[in-house]
Amino acid sequence: MDIKTIEINEDRLHDPKWIHETCMKHEEYPEILFGENEDGESVHISVNEDHILVTTFQKNGWTRNNFYYDDDEMTCEELFDGKWK
């Protein structure tokens, strides 16, 4: 099995060039990627044609979804999707 990895940090998520290049290669990431952030929280990363979605399962029990769009305005959204625990 071929395991795909991607290194993401806060700087990259706010770099329009990196977002664009990663979205252009979205077909290389057909599955959700799993990882851990610098706070030790579980994250799921989904690379799509027009955005990257980072879902964080926060220690406080909330699920946070951060959307980073591949557009000229570098649109970002942060939504809370309820409690996971």
N, CA, C and O atoms as a GROMACS GRO file, in nm:
protein
  340
    1MET      N    1   0.084  -0.118   0.000
    1MET     CA    2   0.000   0.000   0.000
    1MET      C    3   0.089   0.124   0.000
    1MET      O    4   0.187   0.132   0.074
    2ASP      N    5   0.054   0.220  -0.082
    2ASP     CA    6   0.128   0.345  -0.093
    2ASP      C    7   0.070   0.445   0.007
    2ASP      O    8  -0.045   0.485  -0.006
    3ILE      N    9   0.150   0.485   0.106
    3ILE     CA   10   0.103   0.578   0.208
    3ILE      C   11   0.143   0.719   0.169
    3ILE      O   12   0.260   0.747   0.147
    4LYS      N   13   0.044   0.807   0.162
    4LYS     CA   14   0.067   0.947   0.128
    4LYS      C   15   0.083   1.028   0.256
    4LYS      O   16   0.013   1.005   0.354
    5THR      N   17   0.174   1.122   0.252
    5THR     CA   18   0.192   1.212   0.365
    5THR      C   19   0.191   1.356   0.314
    5THR      O   20   0.216   1.382   0.197
    6ILE      N   21   0.162   1.446   0.404
    6ILE     CA   22   0.166   1.587   0.372
    6ILE      C   23   0.204   1.660   0.501
    6ILE      O   24   0.151   1.629   0.608
    7GLU      N   25   0.294   1.755   0.490
    7GLU     CA   26   0.334   1.831   0.608
    7GLU      C   27   0.264   1.966   0.603
    7GLU      O   28   0.282   2.044   0.509
    8ILE      N   29   0.186   1.992   0.706
    8ILE     CA   30   0.110   2.116   0.712
    8ILE      C   31   0.143   2.187   0.842
    8ILE      O   32   0.150   2.125   0.949
    9ASN      N   33   0.164   2.317   0.831
    9ASN     CA   34   0.176   2.400   0.950
    9ASN      C   35   0.101   2.529   0.924
    9ASN      O   36   0.052   2.553   0.814
   10GLU      N   37   0.092   2.611   1.026
   10GLU     CA   38   0.012   2.734   1.016
   10GLU      C   39   0.061   2.826   0.903
   10GLU      O   40  -0.021   2.889   0.836
   11ASP      N   41   0.193   2.834   0.883
   11ASP     CA   42   0.245   2.919   0.775
   11ASP      C   43   0.198   2.870   0.639
   11ASP      O   44   0.158   2.951   0.555
   12ARG      N   45   0.204   2.740   0.616
   12ARG     CA   46   0.162   2.686   0.487
   12ARG      C   47   0.013   2.710   0.461
   12ARG      O   48  -0.027   2.741   0.349
   13LEU      N   49  -0.068   2.696   0.564
   13LEU     CA   50  -0.212   2.713   0.548
   13LEU      C   51  -0.250   2.857   0.515
   13LEU      O   52  -0.363   2.882   0.472
   14HIS      N   53  -0.159   2.950   0.534
   14HIS     CA   54  -0.185   3.090   0.499
   14HIS      C   55  -0.097   3.137   0.384
   14HIS      O   56  -0.078   3.257   0.364
   15ASP      N   57  -0.044   3.041   0.310
   15ASP     CA   58   0.039   3.071   0.192
   15ASP      C   59  -0.042   3.038   0.066
   15ASP      O   60  -0.060   2.920   0.034
   16PRO      N   61  -0.092   3.140  -0.005
   16PRO     CA   62  -0.178   3.114  -0.122
   16PRO      C   63  -0.111   3.024  -0.227
   16PRO      O   64  -0.178   2.942  -0.290
   17LYS      N   65   0.018   3.040  -0.247
   17LYS     CA   66   0.088   2.957  -0.346
   17LYS      C   67   0.086   2.810  -0.305
   17LYS      O   68   0.060   2.723  -0.388
   18TRP      N   69   0.113   2.782  -0.177
   18TRP     CA   70   0.113   2.644  -0.130
   18TRP      C   71  -0.028   2.583  -0.138
   18TRP      O   72  -0.044   2.468  -0.180
   19ILE      N   73  -0.130   2.661  -0.098
   19ILE     CA   74  -0.268   2.612  -0.108
   19ILE      C   75  -0.301   2.579  -0.253
   19ILE      O   76  -0.357   2.473  -0.280
   20HIS      N   77  -0.266   2.667  -0.345
   20HIS     CA   78  -0.295   2.645  -0.487
   20HIS      C   79  -0.224   2.519  -0.538
   20HIS      O   80  -0.286   2.434  -0.601
   21GLU      N   81  -0.095   2.508  -0.511
   21GLU     CA   82  -0.018   2.392  -0.559
   21GLU      C   83  -0.072   2.261  -0.501
   21GLU      O   84  -0.078   2.160  -0.571
   22THR      N   85  -0.110   2.263  -0.375
   22THR     CA   86  -0.162   2.142  -0.311
   22THR      C   87  -0.298   2.105  -0.368
   22THR      O   88  -0.324   1.988  -0.394
   23CYS      N   89  -0.386   2.204  -0.387
   23CYS     CA   90  -0.518   2.175  -0.446
   23CYS      C   91  -0.505   2.124  -0.589
   23CYS      O   92  -0.583   2.038  -0.632
   24MET      N   93  -0.407   2.174  -0.663
   24MET     CA   94  -0.385   2.127  -0.801
   24MET      C   95  -0.346   1.979  -0.802
   24MET      O   96  -0.367   1.910  -0.903
   25LYS      N   97  -0.288   1.929  -0.693
   25LYS     CA   98  -0.247   1.789  -0.683
   25LYS      C   99  -0.345   1.706  -0.600
   25LYS      O  100  -0.309   1.601  -0.548
   26HIS      N  101  -0.469   1.755  -0.589
   26HIS     CA  102  -0.566   1.688  -0.502
   26HIS      C  103  -0.587   1.540  -0.535
   26HIS      O  104  -0.620   1.462  -0.446
   27GLU      N  105  -0.569   1.501  -0.659
   27GLU     CA  106  -0.589   1.361  -0.697
   27GLU      C  107  -0.485   1.269  -0.634
   27GLU      O  108  -0.505   1.148  -0.628
   28GLU      N  109  -0.373   1.326  -0.588
   28GLU     CA  110  -0.271   1.247  -0.518
   28GLU      C  111  -0.315   1.212  -0.376
   28GLU      O  112  -0.254   1.128  -0.311
   29TYR      N  113  -0.420   1.277  -0.329
   29TYR     CA  114  -0.469   1.258  -0.193
   29TYR      C  115  -0.617   1.220  -0.195
   29TYR      O  116  -0.701   1.297  -0.149
   30PRO      N  117  -0.650   1.100  -0.248
   30PRO     CA  118  -0.792   1.063  -0.258
   30PRO      C  119  -0.856   1.026  -0.124
   30PRO      O  120  -0.978   1.022  -0.113
   31GLU      N  121  -0.775   1.001  -0.025
   31GLU     CA  122  -0.825   0.962   0.107
   31GLU      C  123  -0.798   1.072   0.208
   31GLU      O  124  -0.711   1.157   0.186
   32ILE      N  125  -0.872   1.071   0.317
   32ILE     CA  126  -0.848   1.165   0.426
   32ILE      C  127  -0.715   1.128   0.490
   32ILE      O  128  -0.684   1.011   0.510
   33LEU      N  129  -0.636   1.231   0.522
   33LEU     CA  130  -0.509   1.212   0.590
   33LEU      C  131  -0.530   1.233   0.739
   33LEU      O  132  -0.608   1.319   0.780
   34PHE      N  133  -0.462   1.154   0.820
   34PHE     CA  134  -0.477   1.161   0.965
   34PHE      C  135  -0.346   1.207   1.026
   34PHE      O  136  -0.239   1.172   0.978
   35GLY      N  137  -0.356   1.285   1.132
   35GLY     CA  138  -0.234   1.331   1.197
   35GLY      C  139  -0.263   1.390   1.332
   35GLY      O  140  -0.369   1.370   1.392
   36GLU      N  141  -0.165   1.465   1.379
   36GLU     CA  142  -0.173   1.528   1.510
   36GLU      C  143  -0.113   1.668   1.498
   36GLU      O  144  -0.012   1.687   1.431
   37ASN      N  145  -0.176   1.764   1.562
   37ASN     CA  146  -0.123   1.900   1.558
   37ASN      C  147  -0.023   1.924   1.671
   37ASN      O  148   0.005   1.834   1.751
   38GLU      N  149   0.029   2.045   1.678
   38GLU     CA  150   0.131   2.077   1.777
   38GLU      C  151   0.077   2.074   1.920
   38GLU      O  152   0.156   2.072   2.016
   39ASP      N  153  -0.056   2.072   1.937
   39ASP     CA  154  -0.118   2.063   2.069
   39ASP      C  155  -0.153   1.920   2.107
   39ASP      O  156  -0.213   1.896   2.211
   40GLY      N  157  -0.116   1.824   2.022
   40GLY     CA  158  -0.144   1.684   2.049
   40GLY      C  159  -0.287   1.643   2.017
   40GLY      O  160  -0.333   1.537   2.060
   41GLU      N  161  -0.358   1.727   1.942
   41GLU     CA  162  -0.496   1.696   1.905
   41GLU      C  163  -0.499   1.621   1.772
   41GLU      O  164  -0.417   1.647   1.683
   42SER      N  165  -0.593   1.530   1.758
   42SER     CA  166  -0.610   1.456   1.633
   42SER      C  167  -0.666   1.548   1.526
   42SER      O  168  -0.755   1.629   1.552
   43VAL      N  169  -0.612   1.534   1.404
   43VAL     CA  170  -0.662   1.612   1.290
   43VAL      C  171  -0.686   1.520   1.171
   43VAL      O  172  -0.616   1.421   1.152
   44HIS      N  173  -0.785   1.556   1.092
   44HIS     CA  174  -0.812   1.491   0.964
   44HIS      C  175  -0.795   1.600   0.859
   44HIS      O  176  -0.846   1.711   0.875
   45ILE      N  177  -0.724   1.567   0.751
   45ILE     CA  178  -0.697   1.664   0.645
   45ILE      C  179  -0.752   1.610   0.515
   45ILE      O  180  -0.722   1.498   0.475
   46SER      N  181  -0.833   1.690   0.449
   46SER     CA  182  -0.892   1.654   0.321
   46SER      C  183  -0.848   1.755   0.217
   46SER      O  184  -0.874   1.875   0.231
   47VAL      N  185  -0.780   1.708   0.112
   47VAL     CA  186  -0.733   1.795   0.004
   47VAL      C  187  -0.831   1.783  -0.112
   47VAL      O  188  -0.850   1.674  -0.167
   48ASN      N  189  -0.893   1.894  -0.148
   48ASN     CA  190  -0.993   1.897  -0.253
   48ASN      C  191  -0.948   1.987  -0.368
   48ASN      O  192  -0.847   2.056  -0.357
   49GLU      N  193  -1.023   1.985  -0.475
   49GLU     CA  194  -0.988   2.063  -0.594
   49GLU      C  195  -0.982   2.213  -0.567
   49GLU      O  196  -0.899   2.284  -0.625
   50ASP      N  197  -1.070   2.262  -0.479
   50ASP     CA  198  -1.077   2.406  -0.456
   50ASP      C  199  -1.053   2.450  -0.312
   50ASP      O  200  -1.060   2.568  -0.281
   51HIS      N  201  -1.024   2.355  -0.222
   51HIS     CA  202  -0.998   2.391  -0.083
   51HIS      C  203  -0.931   2.275  -0.008
   51HIS      O  204  -0.931   2.160  -0.052
   52ILE      N  205  -0.875   2.312   0.106
   52ILE     CA  206  -0.822   2.213   0.199
   52ILE      C  207  -0.904   2.226   0.327
   52ILE      O  208  -0.926   2.336   0.377
   53LEU      N  209  -0.949   2.113   0.379
   53LEU     CA  210  -1.027   2.110   0.502
   53LEU      C  211  -0.943   2.044   0.610
   53LEU      O  212  -0.896   1.931   0.593
   54VAL      N  213  -0.925   2.113   0.721
   54VAL     CA  214  -0.856   2.057   0.837
   54VAL      C  215  -0.959   2.047   0.949
   54VAL      O  216  -1.008   2.148   0.998
   55THR      N  217  -0.990   1.923   0.989
   55THR     CA  218  -1.083   1.899   1.100
   55THR      C  219  -1.000   1.864   1.222
   55THR      O  220  -0.920   1.771   1.220
   56THR      N  221  -1.021   1.939   1.329
   56THR     CA  222  -0.946   1.919   1.453
   56THR      C  223  -1.041   1.873   1.562
   56THR      O  224  -1.145   1.934   1.586
   57PHE      N  225  -1.003   1.765   1.628
   57PHE     CA  226  -1.078   1.713   1.742
   57PHE      C  227  -1.010   1.768   1.867
   57PHE      O  228  -0.916   1.709   1.921
   58GLN      N  229  -1.061   1.883   1.911
   58GLN     CA  230  -0.995   1.959   2.016
   58GLN      C  231  -1.005   1.890   2.152
   58GLN      O  232  -1.098   1.814   2.178
   59LYS      N  233  -0.907   1.917   2.237
   59LYS     CA  234  -0.904   1.858   2.371
   59LYS      C  235  -1.025   1.898   2.454
   59LYS      O  236  -1.064   1.825   2.546
   60ASN      N  237  -1.085   2.012   2.423
   60ASN     CA  238  -1.204   2.058   2.498
   60ASN      C  239  -1.332   1.988   2.452
   60ASN      O  240  -1.440   2.019   2.501
   61GLY      N  241  -1.319   1.894   2.357
   61GLY     CA  242  -1.434   1.817   2.312
   61GLY      C  243  -1.502   1.870   2.187
   61GLY      O  244  -1.590   1.803   2.132
   62TRP      N  245  -1.464   1.989   2.141
   62TRP     CA  246  -1.526   2.046   2.022
   62TRP      C  247  -1.456   1.999   1.895
   62TRP      O  248  -1.336   1.972   1.895
   63THR      N  249  -1.534   1.989   1.788
   63THR     CA  250  -1.480   1.958   1.655
   63THR      C  251  -1.475   2.089   1.577
   63THR      O  252  -1.578   2.155   1.556
   64ARG      N  253  -1.353   2.127   1.533
   64ARG     CA  254  -1.335   2.252   1.458
   64ARG      C  255  -1.298   2.219   1.314
   64ARG      O  256  -1.208   2.138   1.289
   65ASN      N  257  -1.368   2.281   1.219
   65ASN     CA  258  -1.339   2.265   1.076
   65ASN      C  259  -1.282   2.397   1.024
   65ASN      O  260  -1.346   2.501   1.032
   66ASN      N  261  -1.161   2.390   0.970
   66ASN     CA  262  -1.099   2.506   0.906
   66ASN      C  263  -1.090   2.478   0.757
   66ASN      O  264  -1.029   2.380   0.714
   67PHE      N  265  -1.150   2.567   0.678
   67PHE     CA  266  -1.149   2.558   0.533
   67PHE      C  267  -1.052   2.663   0.480
   67PHE      O  268  -1.060   2.780   0.519
   68TYR      N  269  -0.962   2.623   0.391
   68TYR     CA  270  -0.866   2.713   0.328
   68TYR      C  271  -0.889   2.702   0.177
   68TYR      O  272  -0.857   2.600   0.117
   69TYR      N  273  -0.945   2.808   0.117
   69TYR     CA  274  -0.986   2.804  -0.023
   69TYR      C  275  -0.877   2.851  -0.117
   69TYR      O  276  -0.800   2.942  -0.086
   70ASP      N  277  -0.871   2.786  -0.232
   70ASP     CA  278  -0.780   2.824  -0.339
   70ASP      C  279  -0.849   2.929  -0.424
   70ASP      O  280  -0.904   2.898  -0.530
   71ASP      N  281  -0.847   3.053  -0.378
   71ASP     CA  282  -0.907   3.162  -0.453
   71ASP      C  283  -0.818   3.285  -0.442
   71ASP      O  284  -0.721   3.287  -0.366
   72ASP      N  285  -0.852   3.386  -0.517
   72ASP     CA  286  -0.770   3.507  -0.521
   72ASP      C  287  -0.768   3.583  -0.389
   72ASP      O  288  -0.676   3.661  -0.364
   73GLU      N  289  -0.867   3.562  -0.305
   73GLU     CA  290  -0.878   3.636  -0.180
   73GLU      C  291  -0.825   3.559  -0.060
   73GLU      O  292  -0.826   3.611   0.052
   74MET      N  293  -0.780   3.436  -0.081
   74MET     CA  294  -0.728   3.351   0.028
   74MET      C  295  -0.833   3.339   0.139
   74MET      O  296  -0.805   3.363   0.257
   75THR      N  297  -0.953   3.301   0.099
   75THR     CA  298  -1.065   3.289   0.191
   75THR      C  299  -1.042   3.174   0.288
   75THR      O  300  -1.002   3.064   0.248
   76CYS      N  301  -1.069   3.199   0.415
   76CYS     CA  302  -1.059   3.097   0.521
   76CYS      C  303  -1.189   3.102   0.601
   76CYS      O  304  -1.248   3.208   0.622
   77GLU      N  305  -1.233   2.984   0.645
   77GLU     CA  306  -1.351   2.975   0.730
   77GLU      C  307  -1.318   2.886   0.849
   77GLU      O  308  -1.241   2.791   0.837
   78GLU      N  309  -1.376   2.918   0.962
   78GLU     CA  310  -1.363   2.834   1.080
   78GLU      C  311  -1.504   2.807   1.132
   78GLU      O  312  -1.577   2.900   1.169
   79LEU      N  313  -1.541   2.680   1.136
   79LEU     CA  314  -1.673   2.640   1.180
   79LEU      C  315  -1.659   2.534   1.289
   79LEU      O  316  -1.568   2.451   1.285
   80PHE      N  317  -1.750   2.537   1.385
   80PHE     CA  318  -1.751   2.437   1.489
   80PHE      C  319  -1.868   2.343   1.464
   80PHE      O  320  -1.981   2.386   1.443
   81ASP      N  321  -1.838   2.213   1.466
   81ASP     CA  322  -1.935   2.112   1.426
   81ASP      C  323  -1.982   2.031   1.547
   81ASP      O  324  -2.005   1.910   1.535
   82GLY      N  325  -1.997   2.094   1.660
   82GLY     CA  326  -2.047   2.026   1.778
   82GLY      C  327  -1.937   1.957   1.856
   82GLY      O  328  -1.818   1.970   1.827
   83LYS      N  329  -1.981   1.883   1.955
   83LYS     CA  330  -1.889   1.811   2.044
   83LYS      C  331  -1.864   1.671   1.993
   83LYS      O  332  -1.955   1.606   1.940
   84TRP      N  333  -1.741   1.624   2.008
   84TRP     CA  334  -1.709   1.486   1.971
   84TRP      C  335  -1.696   1.398   2.094
   84TRP      O  336  -1.695   1.276   2.083
   85LYS      N  337  -1.685   1.459   2.211
   85LYS     CA  338  -1.682   1.380   2.335
   85LYS      C  339  -1.758   1.451   2.442
   85LYS      O  340  -1.768   1.400   2.554
   0.00000   0.00000   0.00000
